[in-house]
Amino acid sequence: MHPPLSGVYPIANTPFHPDGSIDFESQDRLVDHLLAQGAHGLGLFGNASEGYTLESAERVSLMRRIAKRVNGRVPLVASSGHTGTDAAVALSKELQDLGAACLMVLPPYFLKTDGDGLMHYFEAISKAVNIPIMVQDAPLMTQVMMPPALLARMGREIEHVEYVKVEAPPTPAKCSALTKAAGDSLTLFGGLNCQFFIEEFQRGVRGQMPGSDRTADLVSIWNALEAGRTDEAWRIFSRILPLLRFELQPGLGVSAQKHNLVAGGVIASAHVRHPTASLDAASVAELAVLRELADRT
């Protein structure tokens, strides 16, 4: 049995030099920063990591380096979904062997399949690994709908499917429906940059996977909720909400997070790889105002 995952698992951004190459030194600083901010675990190669822009060899290099730096202090959840089942199986096995404690897996989204096809896809991955699988339910990105009954079936029938990252709005309602359908067979995590953090927690969600730039605040919210201090959680959440909202603009959240990390001295450059969008000058100025508001205590 693997210890259950719980808490705030920021998706680690991938820092790049201005020429687009990976800035491994900034990556080291970011990992150290996230652990110092109290992250309960790290997410790797998700959307905020620009995992869709990484070459296979780059992903391997990053996984090895991050796993070595973390050295078992917190679990690593690595994204291993793919447009093909065989490719997803191979990537999942590789990331497991490189130190992942859990696999976050998107369904196939280029050629879409039906419920039986999704069962086959996740079953094939499960048979190839011996660590938990987190199904990423993200229809805004994939256009793949996975209703609660299907996800609950995965949790009951597929050995290593133990988690679902619920990113299908309205997420609080989906969480309630999924908890009712799945019972104890699935543990739920939230995403979408924690926009419904508190409501999801109150509906049984046991973890959150935000971006990397407000980890200390989000850990404080988590700790307050765990201790029953809901008013305190709402105070912190309300302070950072304008910034979280800004980062939810389609395509711009990664750039905003990187600008915040540069402003905090964590990474050296806010460069993003195409087709990730970069903030324009006006947006960078707007972001600075929101960052100042969020930093007020």
C-alpha positions, -999 to 999 in steps of 0.1 A, spaced: 0 0 0 11 35 -8 5 63 18 -25 84 6 -18 117 -11 -32 147 5 -26 185 7 -13 211 -17 7 197 -47 18 227 -69 25 219 -105 61 229 -109 67 253 -137 95 245 -161 119 275 -163 135 283 -196 163 306 -206 154 334 -230 166 312 -259 141 285 -249 165 260 -234 157 246 -200 172 266 -171 181 237 -147 195 260 -121 162 279 -119 144 246 -117 165 236 -87 156 269 -70 119 264 -77 119 230 -62 137 242 -31 113 272 -29 82 250 -32 94 227 -5 103 256 18 68 270 12 53 238 27 42 219 -4 30 185 5 41 171 -29 49 183 -64 32 178 -97 54 175 -128 48 179 -165 13 192 -162 -1 222 -181 17 247 -158 49 228 -165 44 233 -202 48 195 -204 32 196 -239 63 215 -252 90 191 -237 109 166 -257 112 131 -243 148 135 -234 141 168 -216 113 151 -196 137 124 -185 164 149 -176 140 169 -155 125 139 -138 159 126 -128 171 160 -115 139 168 -96 137 133 -80 173 136 -69 168 170 -54 136 161 -36 152 129 -24 120 114 -12 109 143 10 76 146 -7 57 125 -33 61 134 -70 30 132 -92 41 130 -129 18 136 -158 20 106 -182 -11 109 -205 -7 106 -242 -27 105 -274 -19 68 -279 -24 40 -254 9 23 -261 27 56 -258 10 64 -225 19 30 -212 56 34 -221 57 70 -207 40 58 -174 65 30 -169 94 53 -176 83 80 -151 75 54 -125 111 40 -129 125 75 -126 108 82 -92 72 91 -96 50 82 -67 18 86 -87 9 92 -123 -15 119 -134 -31 107 -167 -51 126 -192 -74 106 -214 -67 103 -252 -79 137 -266 -69 137 -303 -89 107 -315 -115 104 -288 -129 71 -276 -160 59 -258 -164 47 -222 -151 12 -230 -122 27 -248 -113 48 -218 -115 18 -196 -91 0 -219 -67 29 -219 -65 33 -181 -65 -5 -176 -35 -9 -199 -16 17 -179 -26 2 -146 -14 -33 -157 20 -18 -166 28 0 -133 26 -6 -96 19 30 -84 -14 49 -81 -30 65 -111 -48 99 -109 -73 103 -137 -72 139 -149 -108 149 -156 -102 181 -176 -129 185 -204 -121 222 -209 -88 211 -223 -95 176 -237 -132 178 -247 -134 143 -232 -164 139 -209 -160 114 -181 -192 113 -160 -192 103 -124 -205 68 -131 -176 61 -155 -150 75 -131 -165 55 -102 -163 23 -124 -126 30 -130 -120 33 -93 -138 0 -86 -125 -21 -115 -90 -8 -124 -64 -18 -98 -42 13 -96 -68 40 -104 -71 56 -69 -74 94 -76 -93 118 -98 -83 154 -104 -116 171 -109 -114 199 -134 -149 196 -150 -169 227 -140 -189 232 -119 -163 213 -99 -180 214 -65 -211 197 -79 -190 172 -98 -171 164 -66 -203 157 -47 -217 135 -75 -184 116 -78 -181 110 -40 -217 96 -40 -209 74 -70 -175 62 -60 -176 60 -22 -142 51 -8 -128 38 -41 -115 72 -53 -98 101 -36 -104 135 -52 -80 163 -60 -89 198 -72 -73 218 -100 -81 249 -122 -58 270 -100 -78 264 -68 -107 287 -78 -131 266 -57 -106 254 -31 -128 258 0 -160 245 -15 -142 215 -29 -126 208 5 -160 210 22 -172 184 -3 -145 159 5 -116 168 -18 -83 158 -2 -58 177 -22 -53 206 -46 -29 210 -76 -24 247 -83 4 266 -101 37 273 -84 35 310 -74 13 312 -43 22 280 -25 26 294 9 -8 311 9 -25 279 -4 -8 258 22 -20 282 48 -56 278 35 -52 241 36 -39 241 72 -67 264 83 -93 242 67 -78 211 83 -79 228 117 -116 239 112 -106 276 109 -129 283 79 -131 320 84 -93 323 83 -92 302 51 -117 326 35 -97 356 45 -65 343 29 -84 331 -2 -102 364 -7 -68 382 -6 -53 361 -34 -85 356 -54 -80 385 -78 -46 371 -87 -59 335 -91 -86 349 -113 -61 367 -135 -41 335 -139 -73 316 -151 -73 336 -183 -71 309 -210 -35 305 -222 -20 332 -200 -18 316 -166 16 300 -171 32 333 -182 16 351 -152 29 325 -128 64 327 -142 64 366 -140 54 362 -103 82 337 -97 107 361 -114 95 390 -93 101 368 -62 136 360 -73 129 323 -77 135 318 -114 156 339 -138 133 343 -168 95 343 -175 101 329 -210 75 304 -222 77 281 -252 53 285 -281 24 279 -283 22 291 -247 12 327 -247 32 355 -231 17 385 -212 19 418 -230 33 449 -213 -1 461 -201 -8 427 -186 25 426 -168 17 459 -152 -18 447 -142 -3 416 -127 21 436 -106 -8 455 -90 -26 422 -82 6 407 -68 10 437 -45 -26 432 -33 -21 395 -27 11 402 -7 -7 424 18 -13 408 52 
